[in-house]
């Protein structure tokens, strides 16, 4: 009998992005920094304008979503069902400018919260792909 793990077992032993980020506490820190930057930095005015005056609900929804998206608990799905990201974002005008602002804001938040560079690079690629899929306007 071999001591080597089969592919499924080896995959199960790999830490998720959620684990690498640092779990719920660190995901909350990341989300809070993201929305703080969105509120503070003029370069994110375009995406800030797409949000309600109070960001409390947005903070919670992104936190719940990211926990599951990163491989942790499916907090968003437990509350709302399937995220249906594109459908939920259709009412908002999202072009390349908004996509780029969102990704830049998240990259900055990841840096500010101390995520390791290799993890930031991996996540920013995934965030870009997801944000690009949200585009629903030309430009």
C-alpha positions as CSV (number, residue, x, y, z in Angstrom):
1,X,0.0,0.0,0.0
2,X,1.4,3.4,-1.0
3,X,1.8,6.4,1.3
4,X,1.3,8.8,-1.6
5,X,-1.9,10.7,-1.7
6,X,-4.2,10.4,-4.8
7,X,-5.0,13.6,-6.6
8,X,-8.3,14.1,-4.7
9,X,-6.7,13.7,-1.3
10,X,-3.8,15.9,-2.3
11,X,-6.2,18.6,-3.4
12,X,-8.1,18.3,-0.1
13,X,-4.9,19.0,1.8
14,X,-4.2,22.2,-0.1
15,X,-5.1,25.3,1.8
16,X,-7.9,27.4,0.2
17,X,-7.4,31.1,-0.7
18,X,-9.7,31.7,2.3
19,X,-7.2,29.9,4.5
20,X,-4.3,31.8,2.9
21,X,-6.0,35.1,3.4
22,X,-6.4,34.3,7.1
23,X,-10.1,33.4,7.5
24,X,-13.1,35.4,8.3
25,X,-11.3,38.1,10.4
26,X,-8.9,38.9,7.6
27,X,-11.6,38.8,4.9
28,X,-13.5,41.3,7.0
29,X,-10.4,43.5,7.3
30,X,-9.9,43.3,3.5
31,X,-13.5,44.3,2.8
32,X,-13.5,47.1,5.3
33,X,-10.3,48.5,3.9
34,X,-11.7,48.2,0.3
35,X,-14.8,50.3,1.2
36,X,-12.7,52.7,3.3
37,X,-10.5,53.4,0.2
38,X,-13.6,53.7,-2.0
39,X,-14.9,56.4,0.3
40,X,-11.6,58.2,0.8
41,X,-9.8,58.1,-2.6
42,X,-11.0,60.3,-5.5
43,X,-9.8,57.8,-8.1
44,X,-12.6,55.5,-6.9
45,X,-15.4,58.1,-7.2
46,X,-16.9,56.3,-10.2
47,X,-17.5,53.0,-8.4
48,X,-18.4,54.9,-5.1
49,X,-21.3,56.6,-7.0
50,X,-22.7,53.1,-7.9
51,X,-23.2,52.4,-4.1
52,X,-25.8,53.7,-1.6
53,X,-24.8,56.5,0.8
54,X,-24.3,54.0,3.6
55,X,-21.9,51.2,2.7
56,X,-22.8,49.0,5.6
57,X,-25.0,46.6,3.5
58,X,-22.4,46.5,0.7
59,X,-19.7,45.7,3.2
60,X,-21.6,42.8,4.6
61,X,-22.6,41.4,1.2
62,X,-19.1,41.5,-0.1
63,X,-17.7,39.9,3.1
64,X,-20.3,37.1,2.9
65,X,-19.6,36.6,-0.8
66,X,-15.8,36.7,-0.6
67,X,-15.8,34.1,2.2
68,X,-17.4,31.6,-0.1
69,X,-15.6,32.7,-3.3
70,X,-12.3,32.3,-1.6
71,X,-13.2,28.7,-0.5
72,X,-14.5,29.4,3.0
73,X,-18.1,29.2,4.4
74,X,-20.9,30.0,1.9
75,X,-22.3,32.8,4.0
76,X,-23.8,34.6,1.1
77,X,-25.4,31.5,-0.4
78,X,-26.9,30.7,3.0
79,X,-28.6,34.1,3.1
80,X,-29.5,34.8,-0.5
81,X,-29.0,31.7,-2.6
82,X,-26.8,31.6,-5.7
83,X,-24.9,34.9,-6.1
84,X,-26.0,35.4,-9.8
85,X,-23.3,38.1,-9.9
86,X,-23.8,39.3,-13.5
87,X,-27.6,39.5,-13.0
88,X,-27.3,41.3,-9.7
89,X,-24.9,43.9,-11.3
90,X,-26.9,44.5,-14.5
91,X,-28.8,47.6,-13.1
92,X,-25.4,49.3,-12.6
93,X,-23.4,50.9,-15.5
94,X,-20.2,48.9,-15.5
95,X,-17.6,49.6,-18.2
96,X,-13.9,49.1,-18.3
97,X,-13.3,52.2,-16.1
98,X,-15.5,50.8,-13.3
99,X,-13.9,47.4,-13.6
100,X,-10.5,48.9,-13.4
101,X,-11.4,51.1,-10.4
102,X,-12.8,48.1,-8.6
103,X,-9.8,46.0,-9.2
104,X,-7.4,48.8,-8.3
105,X,-9.3,49.4,-5.1
106,X,-9.2,45.8,-4.2
107,X,-5.5,45.5,-5.0
108,X,-4.7,48.4,-2.8
109,X,-6.8,47.0,0.0
110,X,-5.0,43.6,-0.3
111,X,-1.7,45.4,-0.1
112,X,-2.8,47.6,2.9
113,X,-4.0,44.5,4.8
114,X,-0.7,42.8,4.4
115,X,-1.6,39.9,2.1
116,X,1.6,38.3,0.7
117,X,2.6,39.4,-2.8
118,X,2.2,36.0,-4.4
119,X,-1.3,35.7,-3.0
120,X,-2.2,39.2,-4.1
121,X,-1.0,38.5,-7.6
122,X,-3.1,35.3,-7.8
123,X,-6.2,37.0,-6.4
124,X,-5.9,40.1,-8.5
125,X,-6.0,38.0,-11.6
126,X,-9.2,36.2,-10.4
127,X,-10.7,39.5,-9.3
128,X,-10.0,41.0,-12.7
129,X,-11.6,38.1,-14.5
130,X,-14.7,38.3,-12.4
131,X,-14.9,42.1,-12.6
132,X,-14.4,41.9,-16.4
133,X,-17.4,39.6,-16.6
134,X,-19.5,42.2,-14.8
135,X,-19.0,44.7,-17.6
136,X,-22.4,45.5,-19.2
137,X,-21.6,48.8,-21.0
138,X,-19.3,49.6,-23.9
139,X,-16.0,51.3,-23.1
